[in-house]
Amino acid sequence: MIAHTSLPVSDYPKSKAFYTKVLTSLGYRNNMEFGEAAGFNDGKNTDFWISKSKTVVPLHLAFEAGSRQQVEAFHKAALAAGAQDNGAPGYRNYSPGYFAAFVLDPDSHNIEAVWYDPGKGE
């Protein structure tokens, strides 16, 4: 089980503003900040962080959504905040009921929101 994770970002103020706007759609809020590092809380734990880094290698990170509507809201919010579309909301062939959307954040990290549709499970 992963307790928390952090993404390196090149432009801290820009990325903080981006994630603050986008993650609201998934029930997260920015609740901690230490220098150029910001933590985001989903109501349970501060499990996602961004931090300023001189070197940024694009990574993939998926957030679990609570519904199809949250995945759609995530995608819409991310595009409005300046993300590049990397996969519109829809079912994927990864596993039964896998409904996801993908965007590239300001550092080209591939950020995903995924919902596991129980009506289309195995």
C-alpha positions in Angstrom: 0.0 0.0 0.0 1.4 3.4 -0.9 0.9 6.1 1.8 1.8 9.1 -0.4 3.6 10.0 -3.6 5.1 13.1 -5.0 5.6 14.5 -8.6 8.5 16.8 -9.4 7.4 20.0 -11.1 9.5 22.7 -12.9 7.2 25.7 -12.3 5.9 25.3 -8.7 3.3 28.2 -8.7 1.9 27.1 -12.1 1.6 23.4 -11.1 0.2 24.2 -7.7 -2.6 26.3 -9.3 -3.2 23.6 -11.9 -3.5 20.7 -9.3 -5.6 22.9 -6.9 -8.1 23.5 -9.7 -8.1 20.0 -11.3 -8.1 17.8 -8.1 -11.2 19.6 -6.7 -13.2 17.5 -9.2 -11.9 14.3 -7.4 -12.6 15.7 -3.9 -9.0 16.8 -3.1 -7.9 20.1 -1.6 -4.5 21.6 -1.1 -4.0 21.4 2.7 -0.3 21.6 3.3 2.6 23.6 2.0 6.3 23.5 2.9 8.5 25.9 0.8 8.0 24.8 -2.8 6.1 21.6 -2.0 2.3 21.3 -1.7 0.3 18.4 -0.3 -3.3 17.5 -1.3 -5.8 15.8 0.9 -8.8 13.6 -0.3 -10.5 13.9 3.1 -8.6 11.0 4.5 -4.9 11.5 4.0 -2.5 13.9 2.4 -1.4 11.4 -0.1 -0.4 13.5 -3.1 2.4 16.0 -3.3 4.1 18.1 -5.9 7.5 19.7 -5.3 9.8 22.0 -7.2 12.6 20.1 -9.0 15.4 21.2 -11.3 15.0 17.9 -13.2 11.6 16.6 -14.3 11.1 13.3 -16.1 7.5 12.8 -17.1 5.7 10.1 -15.1 2.3 8.5 -15.1 0.0 8.8 -12.1 -3.6 7.6 -11.7 -6.2 8.9 -9.3 -9.2 6.7 -8.4 -12.5 8.5 -9.1 -15.8 7.6 -7.3 -17.9 7.7 -10.4 -18.0 8.1 -14.2 -19.1 11.7 -13.6 -16.0 12.4 -11.6 -13.8 11.1 -14.4 -15.6 13.4 -16.8 -15.3 16.4 -14.5 -11.6 15.7 -14.0 -11.0 15.7 -17.7 -13.1 18.9 -18.2 -11.4 20.7 -15.3 -7.9 19.7 -16.5 -8.5 20.9 -20.1 -9.9 24.2 -18.7 -6.7 24.6 -16.5 -4.5 24.2 -19.6 -3.8 20.4 -19.7 -3.3 18.7 -23.0 -5.8 15.9 -23.8 -4.2 12.5 -23.7 -7.3 10.3 -23.8 -10.9 11.5 -23.5 -13.2 9.8 -20.9 -14.2 6.3 -21.9 -14.0 2.6 -21.3 -10.6 1.0 -21.8 -9.7 -2.6 -22.6 -7.3 -2.7 -19.6 -9.8 -4.6 -17.5 -13.6 -5.0 -17.3 -15.3 -1.7 -16.2 -12.2 0.4 -16.5 -13.5 3.9 -17.3 -10.7 6.6 -17.5 -9.5 9.9 -18.9 -5.9 11.0 -19.4 -4.3 14.5 -19.6 -0.8 15.8 -19.7 0.0 18.3 -17.0 2.2 21.4 -17.4 5.3 19.1 -17.1 3.9 16.5 -19.5 3.2 14.1 -16.6 0.4 11.7 -17.8 -2.3 12.2 -15.2 -5.3 9.8 -15.2 -8.6 9.6 -13.4 -10.0 6.1 -13.3 -13.3 4.6 -12.1 -14.0 0.9 -11.9 -17.5 0.5 -13.1 -19.1 -2.3 -11.0 -21.8 -2.8 -13.6 -19.2 -3.9 -16.1 -17.0 -6.0 -13.8 -15.8 -9.6 -14.3 
